[in-house]
Amino acid sequence: MGALKALNAGLLLVTMMLWVASKTSAAVDCVTVTTLISTCSAFVTYGTPDPYPGSPCCDAVASLNNLGDSDENRRGLCMCLMGVITSYNPNATAIATLPGFCGVSLGFTIDPNTDCNYV
């Protein structure tokens, strides 16, 4: 029963993230961004296990960093992530800590108050 509950929670998170991605327009494809973040769904949903460099979650966060290869793409990445954390507010803090756990700097702070126009 616990595994089924965890699976349902994970599916809900991914569904919510994909919905947000479809509502946000940017130079970067938000579906790709939310798919990469969904790799970290256990940590985002439950706060455990902590991601670490080399884990699938951190590899996904590193891929996010690679998407931000220009100012325009970094702004697009920022807008996609802001859409995710704004809509999935209960887990915004977990999402915001991912770059730090993974040793990656996205070039902006994942925070609802971040203005992506200045990234």
N, C-alpha and C positions, 0 to 999 in steps of 0.2 A: 504494500500500500504506500509506503514512504517513497519508493522509487517511482511509482506512478505519479505521486504528488509532485516530486521533483521534476519529472519529465513534463508534466502539464505546466509547471511554473516556467520552465525553460522555453517551452513552445510559446507560451503567452508573451514572454520577453521578446523572443525573436519576431513574433507576429507584430507586436507593438512597434518594435524598431523598424521593421519593414514598412509599416504604415506611415511612420514619421518620415522615413526616407522618401516615400512617394509624394509627400506634401512639401518637400523642401527642394528648391531649385538652386543649383550652383554649378560651377565649372567642373567640380568633382562629382561623380555619380554617387548619390547618397545611398543607393541600394548596396553598392560595394562597401561603403563605410559601415553601414549597419550590419552587413554580413560579417565583416571583419570583427566588429565589436561583439557580435553574437558568439564568437569563439570564446569570449570571456564570460559567457552567461552564468556559469556557476559562481564565479567571483562576484559579478555584478548583482546577482540575485541573492546569494547567501553570504557573501563576504569571505568566502573560503573556497578552495585553497588560494593562498596568495600566489599571484603570478610571479614568475621569475624569468630572467633572460634565458632564452632557448626553449621556453615552454610554447605550446601552440598559441596561447593567449598573447604572449609577448611577441611572437613572430608576427601575429596579426597587427599588433600595435606598431611594430617596426614597418609593416607594410603601409599602415596609415601614414607614417612619417614619410615614406617614399612617395605617396600620392601628393604630398605637399611640396612638390619639386619646383614650384614657381610661386610668386606672390599671389597670382590669381587662384591657383590650385589650393594654396594654403588658406586663403579666404573661403573658398568653397568647402574645404575640409572642416574649417571652423564652423561654418553655417550648418553643415550637416550634423556635426557633433552637438552644437547648441540646440538644434531641433530635437535630437535624441534626449538630451538631459532635461530639456524643458518639459517634454511630454512624459518622460519617465522619471519624474522628480524624486520618487523615493530612493532611487539608486544613483542619483546624480553624483554623490560623493564617491561612490565606488568607481564610477566611470572616470571621474576626474583624477583618481589616484593611479590609474593604469600606466600612464607614461612614466611616472616616478618609479613604480615597481619594476618596470621593464627597462629602465635606464635610457629612455627615449625623450627627446625634447621636440615637441610638435611646433614650437615657435609661438605658442600662445597658451593661455591658461584655460582649461576646460572649466568654465564657470558661467552660470546663467547671466552674469553681468558683463561678460566679455563682449566687446563691440568688434565683430569680425571685419568691419570696414577698415579698421586700423591695424589689422594683422599683416 
